[in-house]
Amino acid sequence: MYVERHSRPAGARLTTRRTWRENTHAALCATGLSAASIRGGVLRILLSAVFLSSATPALAQGASSAPAASQNSVVVALPASGPAKPIRPAVPIGQSTLAQGVAQLKERFNLSHVWLRTESDTGVALEAATADDDVGALLPVASLSKSVTAIGIALLVQEGKLSLDAKLGDLLDAYSKQHGKPLDPSLRELTVRRLLAHRAGLPTNGFNDPVNGLFSGLAIRRVGGSADFFKYLDAGEAGHSTGKSDFVYSNVSYLLLGMVIEAVSGQAYKDFCETRIFGPLGITDAQLPDNWRLLAPFAGWQMSTGALLKVWRVFDIRRPSLLTEQTLRTLLLDRQSGPVNADRDVYYTLGVFLLPRAGERSYRISHDGIADFFRTQATYYTVVEKNVPGDSWALVVSPIPSRGQFGALQREVRRIIRQARLVP
């Protein structure tokens, strides 16, 4: 909403109102009416004034002489006399608040770059970035890539081409042989459902996950960034399951799901995502660089914050798009695997952390990610939060803050967005 201000002589509004009251009273008294009649007449006049004032904006929209600003629901202080002279700020006030918030984040958390975008429940967007940074820049979204892979798996389930209870032994036997090595026996009984929920007994990032664990640099140096998924799995020495079914966050789970997409669809993972996910969503600003190919299913995508929020709109059960309401209810809102921690009502489904609220159509989903795979490049921290119903937002910063600052950073973003939305 824009605010317009107009100059007026000092005391003009007060003088105009007092003169109007005096003239009205004098006119009524001159007719010889009683005090009660005068009061009734004044009341009728006031009610008529209220009606006319409420009707004026609607009438003004059809008037060719109405200022353009009147058609944008601006706040206008009427001048005592003379034509209106609108004064517009350079940017909407909410946008300015967000830009100031980005500058505050940079200063408080000692950051070099900040990109922030928020979208209201009705789709109204605000976005800002630090000076000299493009709000539409393509950025590494790290583990937010898992949500893309999960949508791909959900599409195959929705089309009847894949079952959540299908086992890797049945899905990847031929695929593994084509890539020169049989599937590890410990992986054969793992189901798609367990992989989606990080309950496949695969190595955690803190041990020997191909990216964020001890073998990160070694695995990349062994095979190169453009290697296929199976060679990377082998090089990272992570293709083995303990068989446990408790929650252990592991990139290997989604690396294997990327292989499942290729095996079931018959397409390369990159081609599948571009034709089946990004294309239908109208996303043109997403890419998978060749030297990031091996990270693709769990951390390889690069896109703008606007594209990232478009992907996450798929998870709104009130407005089904790529995935039907039934698919979202079955997969996104699935609590069958149990919470990630016994003392918290948080679940991992479809590549996101799910916090249920009152009713099945009210929830919060979120995820964050760290891009520090290639030590010669800048590092990035990404976080997305979507409230159904409510605002959604995506934040990317560089360099990566300390882990102890993640919570404070997210709370500060929520505060900035509340301020930007409260101001017209």
C-alpha positions as CSV (number, residue, x, y, z in Angstrom):
1,M,0.0,0.0,0.0
2,Y,1.3,3.5,-0.9
3,V,0.9,6.5,1.3
4,E,0.2,9.9,-0.3
5,R,0.5,13.2,1.5
6,H,-0.8,16.6,0.4
7,S,0.0,20.1,1.8
8,R,-2.7,22.2,3.5
9,P,-2.7,25.5,5.3
10,A,-2.1,25.2,9.0
11,G,-5.4,24.4,10.9
12,A,-7.3,24.0,7.6
13,R,-9.0,20.7,8.7
14,L,-10.1,22.0,12.1
15,T,-11.4,25.3,10.6
16,T,-13.3,23.5,7.9
17,R,-15.0,21.1,10.4
18,R,-16.0,23.9,12.9
19,T,-17.4,26.1,10.1
20,W,-19.4,23.2,8.7
21,R,-21.0,22.5,12.1
22,E,-21.7,26.2,12.8
23,N,-23.3,26.7,9.4
24,T,-25.4,23.6,9.6
25,H,-26.7,24.6,13.1
26,A,-27.5,28.1,12.0
27,A,-29.4,26.8,8.9
28,L,-31.6,24.5,11.0
29,C,-32.3,27.1,13.7
30,A,-33.4,29.5,11.0
31,T,-36.2,27.2,10.0
32,G,-37.6,27.3,13.5
33,L,-37.1,23.6,14.2
34,S,-37.0,22.2,17.8
35,A,-33.8,21.0,19.4
36,A,-34.9,17.4,19.0
37,S,-35.6,18.0,15.3
38,I,-32.3,19.6,14.9
39,R,-30.5,16.7,16.6
40,G,-32.4,14.3,14.3
41,G,-31.6,16.3,11.2
42,V,-27.9,16.5,12.2
43,L,-27.9,12.7,12.7
44,R,-29.4,12.1,9.2
45,I,-26.8,14.5,7.7
46,L,-24.0,12.6,9.4
47,L,-25.3,9.2,8.2
48,S,-25.5,10.5,4.7
49,A,-22.0,11.8,4.9
50,V,-20.8,8.4,6.0
51,F,-22.6,6.7,3.2
52,L,-21.2,9.1,0.6
53,S,-17.6,8.7,2.0
54,S,-17.8,4.9,1.8
55,A,-19.2,5.0,-1.7
56,T,-16.7,7.5,-3.0
57,P,-13.8,5.1,-3.7
58,A,-16.1,2.8,-5.8
59,L,-17.5,5.8,-7.7
60,A,-14.0,7.2,-8.2
61,Q,-12.8,4.0,-9.9
62,G,-15.2,4.7,-12.8
63,A,-14.3,8.3,-13.1
64,S,-11.8,9.0,-15.9
65,S,-10.5,12.1,-14.0
66,A,-9.7,10.1,-10.8
67,P,-6.0,10.1,-10.0
68,A,-4.3,6.8,-10.8
69,A,-3.2,6.4,-7.2
70,S,-6.9,6.1,-6.1
71,Q,-7.1,2.8,-7.9
72,N,-4.3,1.4,-5.7
73,S,-6.0,1.7,-2.3
74,V,-3.7,4.5,-1.2
75,V,-4.3,6.5,2.0
76,V,-5.0,10.1,1.1
77,A,-5.1,13.2,3.3
78,L,-7.6,15.5,1.5
79,P,-6.3,19.0,1.0
80,A,-8.4,22.0,2.1
81,S,-8.3,23.3,-1.4
82,G,-6.5,22.8,-4.7
83,P,-5.7,19.7,-6.7
84,A,-4.2,16.6,-5.1
85,K,-0.4,16.3,-5.6
86,P,0.6,12.7,-4.7
87,I,3.9,12.1,-3.1
88,R,5.0,8.4,-3.4
89,P,7.9,6.7,-1.6
90,A,10.5,5.1,-4.0
91,V,9.4,1.6,-2.9
92,P,6.5,0.2,-1.0
93,I,6.9,0.6,2.8
94,G,6.9,-3.2,3.4
95,Q,9.6,-3.7,0.8
96,S,11.7,-1.0,2.5
97,T,11.3,-2.7,5.8
98,L,12.5,-6.0,4.4
99,A,15.5,-4.3,2.8
100,Q,16.4,-2.7,6.1
101,G,16.0,-6.1,7.8
102,V,18.5,-7.6,5.3
103,A,21.0,-4.9,6.2
104,Q,20.5,-5.7,9.9
105,L,21.1,-9.4,9.3
106,K,24.3,-8.7,7.5
107,E,25.6,-6.6,10.3
108,R,24.4,-8.7,13.3
109,F,25.6,-12.0,11.9
110,N,28.7,-10.8,10.2
111,L,27.6,-11.9,6.7
112,S,28.8,-10.9,3.3
113,H,25.7,-11.7,1.3
114,V,22.0,-12.1,2.2
115,W,19.0,-13.0,0.0
116,L,15.5,-13.0,1.6
117,R,12.1,-13.5,0.0
118,T,8.8,-13.9,1.6
119,E,5.3,-14.7,0.2
120,S,2.0,-14.1,1.9
121,D,-0.7,-16.7,2.0
122,T,-2.3,-14.8,-0.9
123,G,0.9,-14.8,-3.0
124,V,2.1,-11.2,-2.4
125,A,5.9,-11.3,-2.4
126,L,8.6,-9.1,-0.9
127,E,12.3,-9.7,-1.6
128,A,15.6,-8.0,-0.9
129,A,19.3,-8.7,-1.1
130,T,22.5,-7.0,0.1
131,A,24.0,-4.2,-1.9
132,D,25.3,-5.3,-5.4
133,D,23.5,-8.7,-5.0
134,D,20.8,-9.7,-7.5
135,V,17.6,-10.8,-5.8
136,G,17.1,-13.3,-8.6
137,A,20.6,-14.8,-8.4
138,L,21.0,-18.6,-8.8
139,L,22.2,-19.9,-5.4
140,P,23.3,-23.3,-4.1
141,V,20.3,-24.5,-2.1
142,A,22.1,-27.5,-0.6
143,S,19.8,-29.9,1.2
144,L,16.7,-28.1,0.0
145,S,17.4,-30.2,-3.1
146,K,15.9,-33.2,-1.2
147,S,12.5,-31.6,-1.6
148,V,12.9,-31.7,-5.4
149,T,13.8,-35.4,-5.2
150,A,10.9,-36.2,-2.9
151,I,8.4,-34.5,-5.2
152,G,9.9,-36.7,-8.1
153,I,9.3,-39.9,-6.0
154,A,5.8,-38.7,-5.1
155,L,5.0,-38.2,-8.7
156,L,6.0,-41.7,-9.6
157,V,3.9,-43.1,-6.7
158,Q,1.0,-41.0,-7.8
159,E,1.2,-42.4,-11.3
160,G,1.3,-46.0,-10.0
161,K,4.8,-46.6,-11.3
162,L,6.3,-46.9,-7.8
163,S,5.2,-48.2,-4.4
164,L,6.4,-46.8,-1.1
165,D,7.0,-50.4,0.0
166,A,9.0,-51.3,-3.0
167,K,12.5,-52.6,-2.1
168,L,15.8,-51.4,-3.5
169,G,16.7,-55.0,-4.5
170,D,13.8,-55.0,-6.9
171,L,14.2,-51.5,-8.1
172,L,18.0,-51.2,-8.6
173,D,19.3,-54.6,-9.5
174,A,19.5,-53.9,-13.2
175,Y,20.5,-50.3,-12.6
176,S,23.5,-51.4,-10.4
177,K,24.7,-54.0,-12.9
178,Q,24.6,-51.4,-15.7
179,H,26.9,-49.3,-13.5
180,G,29.4,-52.1,-13.1
181,K,28.8,-53.3,-9.5
182,P,26.1,-55.3,-7.8
183,L,24.0,-53.6,-5.1
184,D,25.3,-54.1,-1.6
185,P,23.2,-56.9,0.0
186,S,22.5,-54.7,3.1
187,L,20.6,-52.3,0.8
188,R,18.4,-54.8,-0.9
189,E,15.6,-54.9,1.7
190,L,15.4,-51.1,2.2
191,T,12.0,-49.6,1.1
192,V,11.3,-46.2,-0.5
193,R,9.3,-45.2,2.6
194,R,12.3,-45.8,4.9
195,L,14.6,-43.8,2.6
196,L,12.2,-40.8,2.4
197,A,12.1,-40.7,6.2
198,H,15.8,-41.2,6.9
199,R,15.1,-44.5,8.6
200,A,17.2,-46.8,6.4
201,G,20.2,-47.4,8.7
202,L,22.5,-45.5,6.4
203,P,25.6,-43.6,7.6
204,T,25.0,-40.2,9.2
205,N,26.6,-37.0,7.9
206,G,28.9,-37.0,10.9
207,F,30.5,-40.4,10.0
208,N,31.1,-41.2,6.4
209,D,28.4,-39.6,4.4
210,P,29.7,-38.9,0.9
211,V,29.4,-35.1,1.3
212,N,29.3,-33.8,4.8
213,G,31.3,-36.5,6.5
214,L,34.9,-37.5,6.8
215,F,35.1,-38.7,3.2
216,S,33.7,-35.6,1.7
217,G,36.9,-34.3,0.0
218,L,38.2,-37.7,-0.6
219,A,35.1,-39.0,-2.5
220,I,35.0,-35.9,-4.7
221,R,38.7,-36.1,-5.5
222,R,38.3,-39.8,-6.4
223,V,35.6,-39.5,-8.9
224,G,35.1,-35.8,-9.8
225,G,32.0,-33.7,-9.4
226,S,30.4,-34.9,-12.7
227,A,30.5,-38.6,-11.7
228,D,27.3,-40.7,-11.7
229,F,25.5,-41.5,-8.5
230,F,26.6,-45.1,-8.2
231,K,30.3,-44.3,-8.5
232,Y,30.0,-41.6,-5.9
233,L,28.2,-43.9,-3.5
234,D,31.0,-46.4,-3.9
235,A,33.8,-43.8,-3.6
236,G,32.3,-42.4,-0.4
237,E,32.3,-45.9,1.2
238,A,28.7,-45.2,2.4
239,G,26.7,-47.8,0.4
240,H,26.0,-50.1,3.4
241,S,23.1,-50.2,5.8
242,T,23.1,-51.2,9.5
243,G,19.4,-52.3,9.1
244,K,18.3,-50.0,11.9
245,S,15.1,-48.1,11.5
246,D,15.5,-45.1,13.9
247,F,15.8,-41.6,12.5
248,V,19.3,-40.8,11.3
249,Y,19.6,-37.9,8.8
250,S,21.7,-39.1,5.9
251,N,22.3,-37.7,2.4
252,V,22.9,-41.3,1.2
253,S,19.1,-42.0,1.5
254,Y,18.3,-39.3,-1.1
255,L,21.3,-40.3,-3.2
256,L,19.6,-43.7,-3.5
257,L,16.2,-42.1,-4.2
258,G,17.8,-40.3,-7.1
259,M,18.9,-43.6,-8.5
260,V,15.3,-44.9,-8.0
261,I,14.0,-42.0,-10.1
262,E,16.4,-42.8,-12.9
263,A,15.7,-46.6,-12.8
264,V,11.9,-46.3,-12.7
265,S,11.4,-43.3,-15.1
266,G,14.1,-44.3,-17.6
267,Q,15.3,-40.7,-17.6
268,A,18.4,-39.1,-16.2
269,Y,17.7,-37.4,-12.9
270,K,18.3,-33.9,-14.2
271,D,16.1,-34.4,-17.2
272,F,13.3,-35.9,-15.1
273,C,13.3,-32.9,-12.7
274,E,13.4,-30.3,-15.5
275,T,10.6,-31.9,-17.6
276,R,8.3,-33.3,-14.8
277,I,8.8,-30.7,-12.0
278,F,10.3,-27.4,-13.0
279,G,8.6,-27.2,-16.4
280,P,5.1,-27.6,-15.1
281,L,5.8,-25.2,-12.3
282,G,7.0,-22.5,-14.7
283,I,10.5,-22.5,-13.2
284,T,13.2,-21.4,-15.6
285,D,15.8,-20.2,-13.0
286,A,17.0,-23.6,-11.7
287,Q,20.1,-25.4,-12.8
288,L,22.4,-28.3,-12.0
289,P,26.0,-27.5,-12.9
290,D,27.9,-30.4,-14.4
291,N,30.5,-30.4,-11.6
292,W,27.7,-30.6,-9.0
293,R,26.0,-33.6,-10.7
294,L,27.0,-36.1,-8.2
295,L,25.3,-34.1,-5.4
296,A,22.1,-33.7,-7.4
297,P,19.4,-35.7,-5.5
298,F,20.4,-34.4,-2.0
299,A,22.3,-31.1,-2.4
300,G,23.1,-30.2,-6.0
301,W,20.4,-27.8,-7.3
302,Q,21.0,-24.1,-7.7
303,M,18.0,-21.7,-8.0
304,S,16.7,-18.4,-7.0
305,T,14.8,-17.9,-3.8
306,G,11.7,-17.3,-5.9
307,A,12.1,-20.6,-7.7
308,L,12.6,-22.4,-4.4
309,L,9.4,-21.1,-2.9
310,K,7.6,-22.1,-6.2
311,V,8.8,-25.7,-5.5
312,W,7.5,-25.5,-2.0
313,R,4.0,-24.4,-3.1
314,V,3.6,-28.0,-4.2
315,F,3.3,-28.9,-0.5
316,D,0.2,-26.8,0.1
317,I,-2.7,-29.3,0.5
318,R,-5.3,-26.5,0.1
319,R,-4.0,-25.7,-3.4
320,P,-2.9,-29.0,-5.0
321,S,-0.8,-28.6,-8.2
322,L,1.7,-31.3,-9.2
323,L,0.6,-33.5,-6.3
324,T,-3.0,-34.3,-5.6
325,E,-4.6,-33.7,-2.2
326,Q,-4.7,-37.4,-1.7
327,T,-1.0,-37.8,-2.5
328,L,-0.1,-35.0,-0.1
329,R,-2.2,-36.5,2.7
330,T,-0.6,-39.9,2.1
331,L,3.0,-38.8,1.8
332,L,3.6,-35.3,3.2
333,L,1.3,-35.7,6.2
334,D,2.3,-39.3,6.8
335,R,3.3,-39.9,10.5
336,Q,3.6,-43.7,10.2
337,S,7.4,-43.6,10.7
338,G,7.1,-41.6,13.9
339,P,8.7,-38.4,15.1
340,V,12.3,-37.6,14.6
341,N,12.7,-37.4,18.4
342,A,10.5,-39.0,21.0
343,D,10.0,-35.8,22.8
344,R,9.1,-33.6,19.8
345,D,6.0,-33.7,17.5
346,V,8.2,-33.2,14.4
347,Y,8.3,-35.7,11.4
348,Y,10.5,-36.0,8.4
349,T,8.4,-36.6,5.2
350,L,8.9,-35.8,1.5
351,G,12.3,-34.1,2.1
352,V,11.0,-31.6,4.7
353,F,10.5,-31.5,8.5
354,L,6.8,-31.4,9.3
355,L,5.3,-29.8,12.4
356,P,1.6,-30.7,12.5
357,R,-0.9,-28.1,13.9
358,A,-4.6,-28.2,14.7
359,G,-6.3,-30.1,11.9
360,E,-4.7,-31.9,9.0
361,R,-4.8,-28.8,6.8
362,S,-2.7,-26.7,9.1
363,Y,1.0,-27.3,9.5
364,R,4.5,-25.9,9.2
365,I,7.3,-27.4,7.0
366,S,10.9,-26.3,7.1
367,H,14.4,-27.4,6.1
368,D,17.9,-25.9,6.0
369,G,21.1,-26.8,4.2
370,I,24.8,-26.1,4.1
371,A,26.7,-25.8,0.9
372,D,30.4,-26.2,1.6
373,F,31.3,-29.1,-0.7
374,F,34.1,-27.5,-2.7
375,R,36.5,-25.7,-0.4
376,T,37.7,-23.3,-3.1
377,Q,34.2,-21.8,-3.5
378,A,32.1,-19.6,-1.3
379,T,29.9,-21.3,1.3
380,Y,26.2,-20.9,1.8
381,Y,23.5,-21.5,4.4
382,T,19.9,-21.9,3.1
383,V,16.7,-22.2,5.1
384,V,13.0,-22.3,4.0
385,E,9.9,-22.2,6.1
386,K,6.3,-22.6,4.9
387,N,3.2,-22.2,7.1
388,V,-0.1,-23.6,5.9
389,P,-2.0,-21.3,6.3
390,G,0.4,-18.4,6.6
391,D,3.6,-16.8,5.1
392,S,6.5,-18.7,3.5
393,W,10.0,-17.5,3.2
394,A,13.4,-18.5,1.9
395,L,16.8,-17.2,3.2
396,V,20.2,-17.7,1.7
397,V,23.3,-16.2,3.4
398,S,27.1,-16.4,2.8
399,P,29.4,-17.3,4.5
400,I,27.8,-20.0,6.7
401,P,27.1,-18.6,10.3
402,S,28.2,-20.7,13.3
403,R,25.7,-23.5,14.0
404,G,24.9,-21.8,17.3
405,Q,23.5,-18.9,15.4
406,F,21.1,-20.8,13.1
407,G,18.1,-20.5,15.5
408,A,18.7,-16.8,16.3
409,L,19.0,-16.1,12.5
410,Q,15.7,-17.8,11.8
411,R,13.9,-16.0,14.7
412,E,15.2,-12.7,13.4
413,V,13.9,-13.4,9.9
414,R,10.4,-14.1,11.3
415,R,10.6,-10.8,13.2
416,I,11.5,-8.8,10.1
417,I,8.8,-10.4,8.1
418,R,6.2,-9.6,10.8
419,Q,7.2,-6.0,10.7
420,A,7.2,-5.8,6.9
421,R,3.7,-7.3,6.8
422,L,2.2,-5.1,9.5
423,V,3.2,-1.8,7.9
424,P,1.0,-0.8,4.9
